[in-house]
Amino acid sequence: MALINNSVVDEITVSINNFVYFRTNITIVDEYNNIVSQNYVRESIYPGQDYSEKDTKVKAICAIIHTAQVIADYEASLQTHNTTGA
């Protein structure tokens, strides 16, 4: 029996803090296209995080959302958070 692994990013969401969340649908089917297994993997990418190895759609969204200003603002918010102890 031949099994085929299909991985598709089927959901992408951008949060108010410019994190990019995405879900990958991993489906294994047999030669008759019957689903043998199905799993979902959820991941997030914060501004400034390397996304070069991610799905093409995810890379396109991150390239638009994660501008230099957004990354700078995110890094500044981390510094503010660390110095205030909040």
Secondary structure, DSSP 4 states (H G I P E B T S, - for coil): --EEEEEEEEEEEE-TT--EEEEEEEEEEETT--EEEEEEEEEEE-TT---TTS-HHHHHHHHHH--HHHHHHHHHHHHHHHHHT-
